[in-house]
């Protein structure tokens, strides 16, 4: 592929709800751009962008892939991002690398939750956007209804520039609202002029008026002309559109049927015409040497710098760092400085990725997207620059994973292989997190949702040949006492030679500090227990609080006081006093009204107002205490609640089910509270059965 200069590049991310047709649209663009001689299908598993075995098997995108399409002396880097919410990290990475977005809407499914999420991401990154409605070849698809719904949600900035022509129930062409002229589709997505059907004249008048209103609001001069009854030329409208699309002041809406290649040529033309080149976007970093702001602005004349927006770590493809050149021109054999760790990296070769196919190029201009293989120290979100001008760029903000599962090796001995494989997967997907919970002897994996974790299990088996099973994580209960007790512990053993003798009298009571396992005091008088045995008594306490007598959970909030005892000048030893303390603790703890404590998390749930009642009812069923509800002034309510950690397993799936995917939540550990009696009883019995099973 030829090298393209900055002004010839368009970086466009495809966004939308899952299964709305993004990959099919990307495939149609690739075919029309000459990348393939046969249009692939998602159902057949032969598209350019869905190349991973998991994507082929499941018929949906899991990772973001790049399809660079040559069009009208430009290169359009299409970033085909997943639509399913579990893979939001991939979407956030793609949006951070894009300069504009096409939000794809299935004409059959209508305006779904994924459209709102896509719009919100565009707002966050200030991305110019267009909307493309697919499935126009299907029966009962109402383009008008979709436009009306979009206008209700986003106001007058929604501007349809095309609408469909149907004949005999078939999608045969479209009306160009700007030129007020009809077009009939011919071979391979091309079109020829035709008259606007009389039946569509009212629709044209309405859509044209909507577009003229949007154009009129772009300047005072246009507004005055509009009110004077003047009309704008097609050239003026296109110029205004281009200017306003750059600032998201106008969002054009077009439509088509990518399966039949209809509407795709117009979309490619509009991407080149309306969307900005990278050099028309602002970008700043920080020069770490001078601590001054560096205005990169995708200027090819400035110092070399790039941002690593994604990593691919594949056993077959190898490791690729996907970069967006922020300034300068990066060439093969350049040596760049990985700014944060302070390591130099030699690039060797530079590639353009076409799905999973690397194509070597000699250089990349500012604003272009490419890949570099085998950079040892480089990870996603790193900045590459020259040592003389070490520019650091802001890191992409990625969603935090809250769905947690415990994972176990199906086959003993695979633990190290699983750990290495997960490390590789985590370097690819920054929304995966693995935690070794030593206190509860479990390995935990966190993700955005259950579907993502299910894909991880499949990838471990397919790519790395290891089997894991996911189960509900153990909840880290704690044990404490509620009353006081006064006990003694005596360890006495006589055998041939020296015996063993240790004797302690101790008081146990709540310390009032549930963050500390125990507090130890000695008030022994008269040398009943010699001072040199005090450390042995504390060692006994340290051992006891790791596994409490009630259900073998860690103990917190205990004050232990050694006040008396006795010793034998020959038979007493540190071990004997440690054993005596253990006996005293077990009896004293059980005599002081022991209870189980459960972890409580502070949760924030953001949902559209209409779902507030359902979500609050569900939180109540989970023993949650709603602490407050606050509007976010965007049609949502933020519910704050304290919920037992025991009750949040599977919450991600349940919340999506209740809200149609529009709800989000986050939580963090708050404190421990005494568990209800029935929960305690159930947990103690389950724990006892588990411990007996381990003994067997």
C-alpha positions in Angstrom: 0.0 0.0 0.0 1.3 3.5 -0.9 2.3 6.0 1.8 -0.4 8.6 2.4 0.3 12.1 3.7 -1.6 13.6 6.7 -4.1 15.6 4.7 -5.1 12.4 2.7 -5.9 10.4 5.9 -9.3 9.8 7.5 -9.5 7.8 10.7 -13.1 6.6 11.2 -14.4 4.3 13.9 -17.6 2.4 13.3 -19.8 2.5 16.4 -23.2 1.1 17.2 -25.2 -1.6 19.0 -24.1 -5.3 18.7 -25.1 -7.0 15.5 -26.3 -3.7 13.8 -24.1 -4.3 10.7 -20.8 -2.6 11.3 -18.6 -5.4 10.1 -20.8 -6.0 7.1 -20.5 -2.3 6.3 -16.7 -2.5 6.7 -16.6 -5.5 4.3 -18.6 -3.6 1.7 -16.3 -0.6 2.0 -13.3 -2.9 1.6 -14.8 -4.6 -1.5 -15.6 -1.2 -3.2 -12.1 0.1 -2.2 -10.5 -2.9 -4.1 -9.0 -4.6 -1.0 -10.9 -7.8 -1.9 -12.4 -9.3 -5.0 -15.2 -11.0 -3.2 -17.5 -9.6 -0.5 -17.2 -11.6 2.7 -20.1 -12.4 5.1 -20.2 -12.5 8.9 -22.2 -15.7 8.7 -19.6 -17.4 6.6 -16.7 -16.3 8.8 -14.7 -14.8 5.9 -14.7 -11.1 6.6 -11.5 -9.0 6.8 -12.1 -7.6 10.2 -13.6 -10.6 12.1 -10.6 -12.9 11.7 -10.2 -14.3 15.2 -11.6 -17.9 15.7 -13.8 -16.7 18.6 -15.3 -14.0 16.3 -15.9 -16.4 13.5 -17.5 -18.9 15.9 -19.7 -16.4 17.6 -20.6 -14.2 14.6 -19.8 -10.9 16.3 -16.7 -8.7 16.8 -14.7 -9.1 20.0 -11.7 -6.9 19.2 -11.2 -3.7 17.2 -9.7 -4.3 13.8 -8.4 -2.0 11.1 -9.4 -1.9 7.5 -7.4 0.7 5.5 -9.5 1.6 2.4 -8.1 3.7 -0.5 -10.7 6.1 -1.8 -10.4 9.1 -4.1 -6.7 9.7 -3.4 -7.3 9.3 0.3 -6.9 6.5 2.8 -9.8 5.8 5.1 -8.6 3.9 8.2 -11.8 2.1 9.2 -11.7 1.0 12.9 -14.4 -1.8 13.2 -15.2 -1.7 16.9 -17.3 -4.3 18.8 -20.9 -3.5 19.6 -21.5 -5.8 22.6 -21.1 -3.9 25.9 -18.7 -6.5 27.4 -16.0 -5.4 25.0 -16.3 -1.7 25.7 -12.5 -1.4 26.4 -11.9 -2.2 22.7 -14.4 0.5 21.7 -12.8 3.1 24.0 -9.3 2.4 22.6 -10.7 2.7 19.0 -12.4 6.0 19.8 -9.2 7.4 21.3 -7.4 6.7 18.0 -10.2 7.9 15.7 -10.8 11.4 14.3 -14.5 10.8 13.4 -17.2 8.2 13.8 -19.9 6.6 11.8 -22.7 5.5 14.1 -24.4 2.5 12.5 -28.1 1.8 13.2 -29.9 -1.3 12.1 -33.1 -0.2 10.2 -34.8 -3.3 11.5 -33.8 -3.0 15.1 -34.1 0.8 15.3 -32.4 3.2 17.7 -31.0 0.9 20.4 -29.1 1.5 23.6 -25.7 1.1 21.8 -26.5 4.2 19.8 -26.8 6.3 22.9 -23.6 4.8 24.3 -21.8 5.5 20.9 -23.1 9.1 21.0 -21.9 9.6 24.5 -18.4 8.4 23.6 -18.4 10.8 20.6 -19.3 13.6 23.0 -16.6 12.6 25.4 -13.9 12.7 22.7 -15.4 15.6 20.8 -15.6 13.4 17.7 -17.4 14.5 14.5 -20.0 11.9 13.5 -22.4 10.7 10.9 -25.2 8.2 11.2 -25.7 5.4 8.7 -28.9 3.4 8.7 -28.5 -0.2 7.4 -30.9 -2.9 6.3 -32.9 -0.7 3.9 -33.4 -3.7 1.7 -35.6 -5.4 4.4 -39.4 -5.1 4.6 -41.0 -3.0 7.3 -38.0 -0.8 7.8 -39.0 2.8 8.5 -36.2 5.3 7.8 -38.5 8.1 8.7 -39.3 6.7 12.2 -35.6 6.3 12.9 -34.9 10.0 11.9 -37.8 11.2 14.0 -36.5 9.2 17.0 -32.9 10.6 16.5 -34.3 14.1 16.3 -36.3 13.7 19.5 -33.1 12.6 21.3 -30.5 14.9 19.8 -32.4 17.9 18.4 -32.0 19.9 15.2 -28.4 18.9 14.6 -29.8 15.6 13.1 -29.8 16.3 9.3 -30.9 13.6 6.9 -28.9 14.1 3.6 -30.4 11.0 1.8 -33.6 9.0 2.1 -34.6 5.8 0.3 -36.6 5.2 -2.8 -38.6 1.9 -2.9 -40.3 0.4 -5.9 -42.5 -2.7 -5.6 -41.3 -3.2 -2.1 -37.6 -3.2 -3.2 -34.9 -0.7 -2.2 -33.8 0.7 -5.6 -32.3 4.2 -5.0 -32.3 7.3 -2.8 -33.0 11.0 -2.9 -30.1 13.4 -2.4 -31.6 16.1 -0.1 -28.8 18.6 -0.7 -29.2 18.4 -4.5 -32.9 17.6 -4.4 -32.4 14.9 -7.0 -33.1 11.2 -7.2 -30.5 8.4 -7.8 -31.1 4.8 -8.9 -28.6 2.1 -8.0 -26.8 0.3 -10.8 -24.0 -2.2 -10.8 -21.6 -2.6 -7.8 -23.2 0.2 -5.7 -23.0 2.8 -8.5 -25.9 5.1 -9.3 -27.5 7.1 -12.0 -29.7 10.2 -11.9 -33.5 9.9 -11.9 -36.5 12.1 -11.1 -37.7 12.3 -7.5 -40.9 10.1 -7.4 -44.0 12.3 -6.9 -44.9 10.2 -3.8 -41.7 11.3 -2.1 -41.9 15.0 -2.9 -43.5 15.8 0.5 -40.7 13.9 2.3 -38.1 15.7 0.2 -39.6 19.1 1.1 -39.7 18.2 4.8 -36.1 16.8 4.9 -34.8 19.7 2.8 -36.4 22.2 5.2 -34.8 20.5 8.2 -31.4 20.6 6.5 -31.9 24.3 5.5 -32.7 25.1 9.2 -29.5 23.4 10.3 -27.4 25.2 7.7 -29.0 28.5 8.5 -27.9 28.2 12.1 -24.3 28.0 11.1 -23.8 31.7 10.6 -25.7 35.0 11.0 -25.4 35.7 7.3 -27.1 32.4 6.5 -29.7 33.0 9.2 -30.6 36.4 7.7 -30.8 34.9 4.2 -33.0 32.0 5.4 -35.5 34.4 7.0 -35.5 36.5 3.9 -36.7 33.4 2.0 -33.4 33.0 0.1 -32.2 29.5 -0.8 -28.7 28.1 -0.4 -26.8 26.5 -3.3 -25.7 22.9 -3.1 -22.1 24.1 -2.8 -22.9 26.4 0.1 -24.8 23.6 1.8 -21.9 21.2 1.4 -19.4 23.7 2.6 -21.6 24.4 5.7 -22.0 20.7 6.3 -18.3 20.1 6.2 -17.6 22.9 8.6 -20.4 22.0 11.0 -19.7 18.2 10.9 -16.1 19.0 12.1 -17.6 20.6 15.3 -20.5 18.1 15.6 -22.9 21.0 15.0 -24.6 19.0 12.3 -24.8 15.2 12.2 -25.7 14.0 8.7 -27.9 10.9 8.4 -27.7 8.6 5.3 -28.7 5.0 4.7 -28.2 2.0 2.5 -27.9 -1.8 2.3 -24.2 -2.8 2.6 -25.1 -6.4 1.7 -26.2 -5.2 -1.7 -23.4 -2.5 -1.7 -26.1 0.2 -1.9 -25.4 3.5 -0.2 -21.8 2.6 0.6 -20.2 4.6 -2.2 -22.1 7.7 -1.1 -20.9 7.1 2.5 -17.3 6.7 1.4 -17.6 10.0 -0.6 -19.1 11.8 2.4 -16.4 10.5 4.7 -13.7 12.0 2.5 -15.8 15.3 2.0 -17.1 15.9 5.4 -14.8 14.3 8.0 -11.6 16.1 9.1 -8.1 15.0 8.2 -5.9 14.5 11.4 -4.1 17.8 10.9 -7.5 19.5 11.4 -7.7 18.1 15.0 -6.0 19.4 18.1 -3.6 17.2 20.2 -1.3 18.2 23.0 1.2 16.3 25.1 3.8 17.2 27.7 7.6 17.4 27.0 9.0 15.5 30.0 12.4 17.2 29.6 11.1 20.8 29.8 7.8 20.1 31.5 6.1 22.3 28.8 3.1 21.7 26.7 3.8 20.3 23.2 1.2 21.0 20.5 1.5 18.0 18.3 -1.7 18.6 16.3 -0.7 15.8 13.9 1.9 18.0 12.3 4.3 16.1 10.1 6.9 18.9 10.3 7.4 18.5 14.1 9.4 16.1 16.2 8.5 12.4 15.8 6.0 11.1 18.4 3.3 8.4 18.6 0.8 6.9 20.9 0.2 3.2 21.4 -3.5 2.9 21.5 -3.8 -0.9 21.3 -1.7 -4.1 21.6 -2.2 -7.5 19.8 -0.5 -10.5 21.5 -1.2 -13.6 19.5 0.6 -17.0 19.6 0.6 -17.1 15.8 0.7 -13.4 14.7 3.1 -12.4 17.5 3.1 -9.1 19.3 2.1 -5.9 17.5 1.9 -2.4 19.1 -0.7 -0.4 17.2 0.3 3.2 17.0 -1.1 6.5 15.9 1.6 8.9 14.8 1.0 12.2 16.7 3.7 14.3 15.0 6.5 14.0 12.5 7.1 11.1 10.1 8.0 7.8 11.6 10.2 5.6 9.4 11.4 2.0 9.5 14.7 1.6 11.4 13.9 4.6 13.6 14.9 4.4 17.2 12.2 5.8 19.5 12.1 6.4 23.2 9.4 4.8 25.3 8.8 7.9 27.4 7.4 6.6 30.7 9.7 3.6 31.4 12.6 5.5 29.8 13.7 2.7 27.4 14.8 3.0 23.8 13.2 0.8 21.1 14.4 0.2 17.5 11.4 -0.1 15.2 12.9 -2.3 12.4 9.8 -2.6 10.3 6.5 -0.6 10.2 3.3 -2.2 9.0 -0.3 -1.3 8.0 -2.7 -3.9 9.3 -5.5 -5.0 7.0 -7.5 -7.1 9.5 -4.9 -9.7 10.6 -2.7 -9.2 7.5 0.4 -7.0 8.1 1.6 -5.0 5.0 5.0 -3.4 5.3 5.4 0.3 4.6 8.5 2.5 4.7 7.0 5.3 6.7 3.9 6.7 8.4 2.9 10.3 8.3 1.5 12.2 11.3 -2.1 11.1 11.8 -1.7 7.7 10.3 -2.4 4.4 12.1 0.1 1.5 11.8 1.7 -1.3 13.7 5.2 -2.2 15.0 6.2 -5.7 15.9 8.1 -7.0 18.9 8.6 -3.9 21.0 9.7 -5.4 24.3 9.0 -2.6 26.8 6.0 -1.1 25.0 2.4 -1.5 26.3 -1.0 0.0 25.5 -1.2 3.7 26.4 2.6 4.2 26.2 4.0 7.2 24.4 6.9 6.9 21.9 9.1 9.9 21.0 12.7 11.0 20.5 15.1 11.1 23.4 15.7 14.8 22.7 12.0 15.6 22.9 10.3 13.0 25.1 6.6 13.8 24.6 4.1 12.1 26.9 0.4 11.9 25.8 -2.6 11.5 28.1 -3.6 7.8 28.6 -6.9 6.6 27.3 -9.5 6.3 30.1 -10.8 2.7 30.1 -13.8 1.2 31.9 -13.2 -0.5 35.2 -14.1 -4.2 35.4 -16.5 -5.1 38.2 -17.8 -8.6 37.2 -15.8 -11.1 39.2 -15.4 -14.9 39.0 -13.1 -17.4 40.6 -11.1 -19.4 38.2 -9.6 -22.9 38.7 -7.5 -25.1 36.6 -9.4 -28.1 35.3 -6.1 -30.1 35.1 -3.7 -29.9 38.0 -0.3 -28.6 37.0 -1.6 -26.1 34.5 -1.5 -23.2 36.9 1.7 -21.7 35.6 0.6 -22.0 31.9 -2.8 -20.4 32.8 -1.0 -17.5 34.6 1.3 -16.8 31.6 -1.7 -17.0 29.2 -3.8 -14.6 31.2 -0.8 -12.2 31.4 -0.8 -12.1 27.6 -4.6 -11.7 27.4 -4.4 -8.8 29.9 -1.7 -7.1 27.8 -4.2 -7.2 24.9 -7.4 -6.3 26.9 -6.9 -3.7 29.6 -10.3 -4.3 31.0 -9.3 -7.8 32.2 -7.7 -8.0 35.7 -6.5 -11.0 37.7 -6.2 -11.0 41.5 -4.6 -13.6 43.7 -6.7 -13.6 46.8 -4.3 -15.4 49.2 -6.5 -14.8 52.3 -9.3 -16.9 50.8 -7.1 -19.1 48.7 -8.7 -18.3 45.4 -7.7 -16.8 42.1 -10.1 -14.1 40.8 -10.6 -12.7 37.3 -12.4 -9.4 36.7 -14.0 -8.3 33.5 -16.8 -6.0 32.2 -19.3 -8.8 32.0 -20.0 -12.6 31.9 -19.7 -12.7 28.1 -16.2 -11.3 28.1 -15.1 -13.9 30.7 -16.7 -16.6 28.7 -14.7 -15.6 25.7 -11.5 -15.5 27.8 -12.2 -19.2 28.8 -12.6 -20.1 25.2 -9.4 -18.3 24.2 -7.4 -20.0 26.9 -8.5 -23.3 25.5 -8.2 -22.5 21.8 -5.0 -20.4 21.8 -3.1 -21.7 24.8 -4.4 -25.2 25.2 -5.4 -24.8 28.9 -8.8 -25.4 30.5 -10.2 -23.3 33.3 -13.6 -23.3 35.0 -15.3 -20.2 36.3 -17.2 -20.4 39.6 -18.8 -18.0 42.0 -16.1 -16.3 44.1 -15.8 -17.0 47.8 -17.0 -14.0 49.8 -14.3 -12.9 52.3 -16.3 -13.1 55.5 -14.7 -12.3 58.9 -15.2 -13.5 62.4 -15.4 -11.4 65.6 -16.9 -11.5 69.0 -19.6 -9.5 70.7 -19.1 -10.1 74.4 -16.4 -10.7 77.0 -14.9 -14.0 78.2 -12.5 -15.1 80.8 -10.8 -18.5 80.2 -7.7 -20.5 80.8 -5.7 -22.7 78.6 -3.4 -25.4 79.8 -1.1 -27.6 77.7 0.4 -30.4 79.7 2.1 -33.4 78.3 4.3 -35.9 80.0 6.5 -38.4 78.3 9.9 -39.9 78.9 12.4 -37.1 79.7 11.3 -33.5 79.6 7.5 -32.9 79.4 5.5 -29.9 78.1 3.8 -27.4 80.3 2.2 -24.1 79.5 -0.7 -22.5 81.4 -2.3 -19.1 80.6 -5.3 -17.2 81.9 -6.8 -14.8 79.4 -9.6 -12.3 78.9 -11.1 -11.7 75.5 -13.3 -8.8 74.5 -14.2 -6.7 71.4 -11.4 -4.2 70.5 -13.7 -1.9 68.5 -11.3 -1.9 65.6 -12.6 -4.2 62.8 -9.6 -3.4 60.6 -7.1 -5.0 63.0 -7.1 -8.7 63.8 -6.2 -8.4 67.4 -4.7 -6.3 70.2 -2.5 -8.1 72.7 -2.0 -6.9 76.3 0.0 -8.4 79.2 -0.9 -7.5 82.8 0.7 -10.5 84.5 2.0 -9.7 88.0 4.4 -11.7 90.2 6.1 -13.5 87.4 3.2 -16.1 87.0 4.2 -16.3 83.4 7.8 -15.2 82.7 8.3 -12.4 80.2 10.3 -14.5 77.8 7.1 -16.5 77.1 5.0 -13.4 76.1 6.1 -13.6 72.4 5.1 -17.3 72.4 1.6 -16.3 73.6 1.4 -13.7 70.8 2.5 -16.2 68.2 -0.4 -18.4 69.3 -2.8 -15.5 68.8 -1.3 -14.7 65.4 -2.0 -18.3 64.3 -5.5 -18.4 65.7 -6.8 -15.2 64.0 -5.9 -16.5 60.6 -8.6 -19.2 60.9 -11.3 -18.5 63.4 -13.1 -21.2 65.4 -16.5 -20.3 64.1 -16.1 -21.0 60.3 -12.4 -20.8 59.7 -12.5 -17.2 58.4 -10.0 -14.6 59.5 -10.7 -13.0 62.9 -10.8 -9.2 63.4 -11.6 -6.9 66.3 -10.4 -9.0 69.2 -8.6 -7.7 72.3 -6.7 -10.4 74.2 -5.3 -9.8 77.7 -2.9 -12.2 79.4 -3.4 -11.7 83.1 -2.2 -14.9 84.9 -1.0 -18.4 84.4 1.8 -20.7 85.6 4.9 -22.4 84.4 7.2 -25.3 85.2 10.9 -24.5 85.5 11.9 -27.6 83.5 8.9 -28.6 81.2 7.8 -25.1 80.1 8.7 -24.0 76.6 7.7 -21.5 74.0 5.8 -24.2 72.1 3.9 -25.2 75.2 2.8 -21.6 75.9 1.8 -21.2 72.2 -0.3 -24.4 72.4 -1.9 -23.2 75.7 -2.8 -19.9 74.0 -4.4 -21.6 71.1 -6.6 -23.7 73.5 -7.5 -20.5 75.4 -8.4 -18.6 72.3 -10.7 -21.2 70.9 -12.7 -21.5 74.1 -12.6 -17.8 74.9 -13.7 -16.8 71.4 -16.6 -19.3 71.3 -17.7 -18.2 74.8 -17.9 -14.5 73.8 -20.9 -14.6 71.3 -18.9 -15.0 68.1 -20.5 -13.7 64.9 -19.8 -13.6 61.2 -19.2 -10.3 59.5 -19.9 -9.8 55.8 -18.3 -7.2 53.5 -20.5 -4.3 52.4 -19.8 -2.4 49.2 -20.9 1.1 48.3 -22.5 0.9 44.9 -23.5 3.6 42.4 -26.0 2.6 39.7 -26.7 5.0 36.8 -30.0 4.2 35.0 -32.5 6.0 32.8 -35.2 7.5 35.0 -37.9 5.1 33.7 -36.0 2.1 35.2 -35.4 3.6 38.7 -38.2 1.7 40.4 -37.2 -1.6 39.0 -33.6 -1.2 40.0 -34.4 0.0 43.5 -36.7 -3.0 43.9 -33.9 -5.3 42.8 -31.5 -3.7 45.2 -33.9 -4.2 48.1 -34.1 -7.9 47.2 -30.4 -8.0 47.5 -30.6 -6.7 51.0 -29.3 -3.3 49.8 -29.9 -0.1 51.6 -30.6 2.8 49.2 -28.9 5.9 50.6 -29.8 8.4 47.9 -31.0 9.2 44.4 -29.6 12.1 42.3 -30.4 13.1 38.8 -27.5 13.5 36.4 -29.5 16.0 34.3 -29.2 13.8 31.2 -32.3 11.8 31.8 -30.6 9.4 34.3 -30.8 8.7 38.0 -27.7 7.9 40.0 -28.8 5.5 42.8 -26.3 5.2 45.8 -26.7 2.1 48.0 -24.9 -0.1 50.4 -25.1 -3.8 49.3 -23.7 -7.0 50.8 -20.9 -8.3 48.6 -22.6 -11.7 48.8 -25.5 -10.4 46.8 -23.7 -8.8 43.8 -22.6 -11.9 41.9 -24.2 -11.7 38.5 -25.4 -8.1 38.9 -24.0 -7.0 35.6 -26.1 -9.4 33.7 -29.2 -8.7 35.8 -28.8 -4.9 35.4 -28.6 -5.1 31.7 -31.6 -7.3 31.6 -33.6 -4.8 33.7 -32.5 -1.8 31.7 -32.0 -3.1 28.2 -28.3 -2.6 28.5 -28.6 1.1 29.4 -27.6 0.8 33.1 -24.1 1.1 34.5 -22.7 0.4 37.9 -19.6 0.7 40.0 -18.8 -0.3 43.6 -16.0 -0.2 46.1 -15.5 -1.9 49.5 -17.0 0.1 52.3 -16.8 -1.9 55.6 -17.8 -5.1 57.5 -21.2 -5.5 59.2 -22.7 -8.4 61.2 -24.4 -10.8 58.8 -28.1 -11.7 59.5 -28.6 -14.9 61.6 -29.9 -17.0 58.6 -26.9 -16.0 56.5 -24.5 -16.8 59.3 -26.1 -20.2 59.9 -26.1 -21.1 56.2 -22.5 -20.0 55.7 -21.2 -21.8 58.8 -22.9 -25.1 57.7 -21.5 -24.7 54.1 -18.1 -23.9 55.4 -18.1 -26.9 57.8 -19.1 -29.2 54.9 -16.3 -27.8 52.8 -13.7 -28.2 55.5 -14.7 -31.8 56.1 -14.5 -32.4 52.4 -10.9 -31.0 52.3 -10.0 -33.2 55.3 -11.2 -36.3 53.4 
